[in-house]
Amino acid sequence: MGTHTPDTPPRRHRVVVLALDGLLPFELGIPQRIFGRAKDAQGRRLYDIVTCSVRPPGPVETDADFSVLVENGPEALATADTVVIPASYELGPVHDEGVLTDELAAALALIRPGTRLVSICTGGYVLAAAGLLDGRPATTHWASAEHFQRLFPKVRVDADVLFIDDGDVLTSAGVAAGIDLCIHIVRRDHGTAVANEVARRTVVPPHRDGGQAQYIERPVPEPQLATTIRARAWALRRLHEPIQLRDMAVQEAMSVRTFTRRFREEAGVSPGQWLTQQRVERARHLLESTDLSMDQVAADAGFGTAQSMRQHLQSALGVTPTTYRRTFRHPSSLAPAAPTHPVTP
């Protein structure tokens, strides 16, 4: 991010995507789709996205029945602010032995110190083989997590989350979790409003917390089973009020025990964790888009006190509410605060 006036185009953050043989076309397209849709209030693109190979320009094999023509060689990595490594099914010694090929090692050596590194799914094997995850928390697809941990014992593998943000190195689980991670990065760079607009255009949920479970036993409830959607919608209209678990269970005519189990099966987190996530999102929106005092934001988001809100935002975002507002609030976008409003569950 950089400071700029509304009339001065911001410097575009350069994202370089490393395409490896055996890549999954879907995951290769995620950075282009998410970062390519991020725009500021004046409609200007916020990221440049470039795809490169470890070889000179040419075809790169995919796991499908077609190849992709990549027009940039590894030298593009030297220009990156962020490098994204999507999954590949043909990592060879990287996957089997935990070591880089000479070709891949030479390409990674071109990345400038301080460049943000991102992996999607098994792309994390590349970062780990390069020693970039040693001593750090990381995740990958749940089906590969056990093998990943055996191969890279110095990495603190967490197979139960969608993604992990460890500052300058971020890793995600498979496929859709890569979308979640990229939207998270947009939110981290440019705030909730920009990230939510990207999500709307991509027709995906605007926020799935990184700590949400990767593997939900029943991600799509059977039609004959009651769901917890009504309770979530009810709660979202009342974030500014105290909400008890039993009150949410009543909305679905379930016992607290049944509701809690069903909620976790459907949402991947407990009702309490989900409520906290929604309140954090509400507070972020108000901090970015209104001039309300900290006490008012805390009350509207349901935290009760500014101190409670500070603790929750510090835990979730790593910054205080004051710092968050200073970073993401744009005077031109300030508007009178609206009452708490429902958000699509």
C-alpha distance (Angstrom), angle and dihedral (degrees) to the residues before:
residue distance angle dihedral
M1 . . .
G2 3.75 . .
T3 3.77 135.2 .
H4 3.78 113.4 -104.1
T5 3.77 140.0 154.1
P6 3.82 121.5 -115.5
D7 3.80 89.1 -102.2
T8 3.79 95.7 49.7
P9 3.81 115.6 78.1
P10 3.81 110.6 -124.9
R11 3.77 118.4 -120.0
R12 3.76 106.9 -97.1
H13 3.76 116.1 -119.6
R14 3.81 108.4 -126.3
V15 3.80 116.9 -132.5
V16 3.81 116.3 -169.4
V17 3.81 116.6 -165.6
L18 3.80 116.2 -155.3
A19 3.82 111.1 -142.3
L20 3.80 112.9 -157.0
D21 3.80 127.9 -173.3
G22 3.78 111.8 -88.0
L23 3.79 91.8 30.3
L24 3.79 122.3 161.5
P25 3.83 107.5 -116.4
F26 3.80 92.5 -146.6
E27 3.79 93.1 56.1
L28 3.79 92.9 42.9
G29 3.80 88.3 59.0
I30 3.81 96.8 49.4
P31 3.85 97.8 84.2
Q32 3.80 92.1 46.7
R33 3.78 91.8 49.2
I34 3.81 98.0 45.2
F35 3.81 103.3 34.5
G36 3.80 91.6 36.0
R37 3.82 90.8 60.5
A38 3.80 95.9 50.5
K39 3.81 111.1 109.7
D40 3.79 136.1 165.3
A41 3.81 126.0 -121.4
Q42 3.81 89.9 -82.1
G43 3.81 92.6 54.0
R44 3.81 94.7 -106.6
R45 3.78 118.9 145.0
L46 3.78 114.5 -109.0
Y47 3.80 99.8 -160.7
D48 3.78 138.3 45.1
I49 3.80 111.0 -148.8
V50 3.81 121.9 -158.4
T51 3.80 128.5 177.1
C52 3.78 120.3 -148.7
S53 3.79 141.3 174.6
V54 3.80 132.4 -141.3
R55 3.82 86.4 -116.9
P56 3.80 133.8 53.3
P57 3.82 114.4 -71.3
G58 3.78 113.0 -61.7
P59 3.81 144.4 94.1
V60 3.80 122.4 -27.7
E61 3.79 119.4 -161.3
T62 3.81 119.5 -122.4
D63 3.79 131.3 -162.9
A64 3.83 87.4 -107.2
D65 3.80 130.1 74.0
F66 3.81 93.4 -86.4
S67 3.78 140.5 59.1
V68 3.79 128.5 -134.3
L69 3.78 123.7 -130.3
V70 3.80 109.0 -130.2
E71 3.79 113.5 -162.8
N72 3.82 99.1 -164.9
G73 3.78 130.7 67.9
P74 3.82 127.3 -147.6
E75 3.80 93.0 -77.6
A76 3.83 87.1 81.0
L77 3.80 87.9 72.1
A78 3.80 89.4 69.8
T79 3.82 89.7 63.0
A80 3.80 96.7 51.9
D81 3.78 129.3 116.8
T82 3.80 87.7 -176.2
V83 3.81 128.0 20.2
V84 3.81 118.6 -157.7
I85 3.81 121.2 -163.4
P86 3.82 112.8 -166.1
A87 3.80 123.6 -161.5
S88 3.78 124.0 -75.0
Y89 3.80 131.4 -170.4
E90 3.80 93.7 -154.8
L91 3.78 104.9 58.6
G92 3.81 92.9 133.3
P93 3.82 112.4 -173.7
V94 3.80 90.4 7.4
H95 3.80 89.4 65.9
D96 3.80 98.9 29.9
E97 3.81 102.0 40.5
G98 3.79 105.5 12.5
V99 3.81 94.1 -117.7
L100 3.79 131.4 118.4
T101 3.77 123.7 -118.5
D102 3.79 114.5 -118.8
E103 3.79 89.4 -111.1
L104 3.79 93.7 53.0
A105 3.81 93.5 42.7
A106 3.80 90.5 53.4
A107 3.80 91.0 50.1
L108 3.81 94.1 49.1
A109 3.81 90.3 48.5
L110 3.82 87.7 66.9
I111 3.82 92.6 64.7
R112 3.80 111.3 106.3
P113 3.83 119.4 -121.1
G114 3.79 110.9 -96.4
T115 3.80 94.5 30.6
R116 3.80 112.2 141.7
L117 3.82 111.5 -114.9
V118 3.79 124.0 -151.3
S119 3.80 131.2 180.0
I120 3.78 129.8 -168.9
C121 3.80 117.6 -152.4
T122 3.83 111.7 -46.8
G123 3.80 90.4 3.0
G124 3.80 82.0 91.1
Y125 3.82 88.5 75.3
V126 3.80 88.2 70.0
L127 3.80 93.4 53.0
A128 3.79 91.3 45.4
A129 3.81 94.1 48.0
A130 3.81 87.9 52.6
G131 3.81 89.4 55.1
L132 3.80 91.6 -115.8
L133 3.80 94.4 124.9
D134 3.80 98.5 47.1
G135 3.79 109.8 133.6
R136 3.80 91.7 1.8
P137 3.80 133.4 109.6
A138 3.80 114.1 -107.5
T139 3.77 141.5 160.5
T140 3.78 138.7 -155.5
H141 3.80 136.7 172.4
W142 3.81 108.8 -41.4
A143 3.82 91.4 -124.4
S144 3.82 90.5 59.2
A145 3.80 98.6 38.8
E146 3.81 98.1 94.5
H147 3.81 92.8 48.8
F148 3.81 90.3 44.0
Q149 3.80 91.6 53.9
R150 3.81 93.3 48.0
L151 3.80 91.5 49.2
F152 3.81 94.6 45.3
P153 3.81 107.9 31.5
K154 3.82 92.7 169.0
V155 3.81 91.2 64.3
R156 3.81 118.4 88.7
V157 3.80 97.7 -133.7
D158 3.81 119.8 -161.3
A159 3.80 110.8 -172.7
D160 3.80 94.5 178.2
V161 3.80 100.2 72.4
L162 3.80 136.9 74.1
F163 3.79 95.4 -132.7
I164 3.78 142.7 -16.4
D165 3.79 124.9 -137.3
D166 3.79 108.2 -159.0
G167 3.78 95.4 168.7
D168 3.79 108.6 -101.9
V169 3.83 93.8 16.6
L170 3.80 121.6 55.7
T171 3.80 127.6 178.5
S172 3.79 132.4 -174.1
A173 3.76 141.8 -167.4
G174 3.78 121.1 -115.0
V175 3.78 134.6 -48.3
A176 3.84 109.5 -38.4
A177 3.80 91.1 30.8
G178 3.80 86.5 64.4
I179 3.80 87.9 60.8
D180 3.79 90.1 49.8
L181 3.79 91.3 50.7
C182 3.80 94.6 48.6
I183 3.81 91.4 48.9
H184 3.80 88.1 48.4
I185 3.81 89.3 54.0
V186 3.81 91.4 50.4
R187 3.81 88.7 50.3
R188 3.80 90.9 48.4
D189 3.80 91.7 49.3
H190 3.80 101.6 39.5
G191 3.79 110.7 10.0
T192 3.77 139.5 -105.9
A193 3.81 98.7 -62.7
V194 3.82 93.8 58.2
A195 3.81 92.7 43.3
N196 3.80 93.0 48.4
E197 3.79 91.2 51.3
V198 3.81 90.2 52.0
A199 3.80 89.5 49.9
R200 3.80 92.2 49.5
R201 3.78 91.9 51.1
T202 3.79 90.7 47.5
V203 3.83 91.6 45.0
V204 3.80 94.5 -128.4
P205 3.82 131.8 122.3
P206 3.81 109.6 -77.5
H207 3.78 93.1 -133.9
R208 3.79 137.0 19.8
D209 3.75 109.4 168.2
G210 3.79 115.7 -121.4
G211 3.79 90.7 -124.9
Q212 3.78 92.7 61.0
A213 3.78 114.9 116.3
Q214 3.81 117.1 -91.5
Y215 3.75 95.5 -148.2
I216 3.79 117.2 46.0
E217 3.78 111.8 -174.2
R218 3.78 93.4 -141.3
P219 3.82 107.0 21.9
V220 3.81 91.0 165.1
P221 3.81 111.9 37.2
E222 3.77 117.3 -134.2
P223 3.82 110.3 -99.3
Q224 3.80 94.8 -114.9
L225 3.80 93.0 54.4
A226 3.79 121.8 88.7
T227 3.80 115.0 -116.7
T228 3.77 133.6 -151.4
I229 3.79 97.3 -120.7
R230 3.80 94.7 109.0
A231 3.78 91.7 51.8
R232 3.80 91.4 50.9
A233 3.80 92.3 49.5
W234 3.81 89.8 47.5
A235 3.80 91.5 51.1
L236 3.80 94.3 46.8
R237 3.81 89.6 58.5
R238 3.79 89.6 53.7
L239 3.79 105.6 40.6
H240 3.79 89.4 127.8
E241 3.82 90.4 60.2
P242 3.81 130.6 70.8
I243 3.80 106.8 -93.2
Q244 3.77 121.5 -161.3
L245 3.79 124.1 -158.9
R246 3.78 91.0 -122.9
D247 3.83 90.3 55.0
M248 3.80 90.3 56.6
A249 3.81 91.4 46.6
V250 3.81 90.5 53.1
Q251 3.82 90.0 58.9
E252 3.82 88.5 63.9
A253 3.83 95.3 36.6
M254 3.81 89.7 -120.2
S255 3.75 134.4 131.9
V256 3.81 114.2 -104.5
R257 3.80 90.1 -110.8
T258 3.82 94.7 51.3
F259 3.80 92.4 42.7
T260 3.80 92.9 50.7
R261 3.80 92.0 50.1
R262 3.81 93.4 45.8
F263 3.81 92.4 45.8
R264 3.81 92.7 53.2
E265 3.80 91.2 46.9
E266 3.79 91.4 52.9
A267 3.80 102.7 35.3
G268 3.80 101.6 28.5
V269 3.81 92.5 -129.6
S270 3.79 135.9 68.6
P271 3.83 119.8 -91.9
G272 3.82 89.6 -109.1
Q273 3.80 93.1 52.2
W274 3.80 90.5 47.0
L275 3.80 92.5 50.8
T276 3.78 91.2 51.1
Q277 3.82 90.7 50.1
Q278 3.82 91.1 51.9
R279 3.78 92.2 48.1
V280 3.78 91.6 49.8
E281 3.82 89.1 51.6
R282 3.81 91.2 48.9
A283 3.81 91.2 49.8
R284 3.81 91.0 49.2
H285 3.77 91.2 51.8
L286 3.81 92.4 50.3
L287 3.79 93.6 45.2
E288 3.80 90.4 52.4
S289 3.78 100.4 40.9
T290 3.82 107.8 30.3
D291 3.79 140.3 48.1
L292 3.80 94.3 -133.8
S293 3.79 117.7 143.1
M294 3.79 118.9 -104.9
D295 3.81 90.2 -106.2
Q296 3.80 90.8 52.8
V297 3.80 93.2 47.8
A298 3.79 90.8 48.4
A299 3.81 91.7 50.5
D300 3.80 94.5 46.6
A301 3.81 92.5 48.0
G302 3.79 91.9 48.9
F303 3.79 99.3 -112.4
G304 3.79 92.5 119.0
T305 3.78 97.9 -146.8
A306 3.78 135.8 37.7
Q307 3.80 89.2 -122.0
S308 3.81 92.0 56.2
M309 3.80 90.6 48.1
R310 3.79 90.5 49.0
Q311 3.80 91.2 53.6
H312 3.80 93.7 48.7
L313 3.81 95.3 45.9
Q314 3.78 91.7 45.4
S315 3.82 88.8 52.5
A316 3.82 95.3 44.6
L317 3.80 101.0 37.0
G318 3.78 106.2 18.6
V319 3.82 92.3 -124.1
T320 3.79 136.8 84.8
P321 3.83 121.6 -106.9
T322 3.80 89.7 -109.4
T323 3.79 92.7 53.3
Y324 3.80 91.4 45.3
R325 3.80 92.1 52.0
R326 3.79 92.8 46.9
T327 3.81 90.3 50.7
F328 3.79 100.9 45.6
R329 3.80 109.3 22.1
H330 3.78 114.4 104.1
P331 3.83 114.6 -164.4
S332 3.81 91.7 -144.2
S333 3.80 90.4 61.2
L334 3.81 98.9 48.2
A335 3.75 114.0 123.8
P336 3.80 136.1 169.3
A337 3.77 110.1 -78.1
A338 3.77 114.1 -97.3
P339 3.80 122.4 -143.9
T340 3.76 116.3 -93.7
H341 3.77 105.3 -73.0
P342 3.79 133.6 -164.7
V343 3.76 119.6 -98.3
T344 3.78 122.9 -158.2
P345 3.83 106.4 -91.8
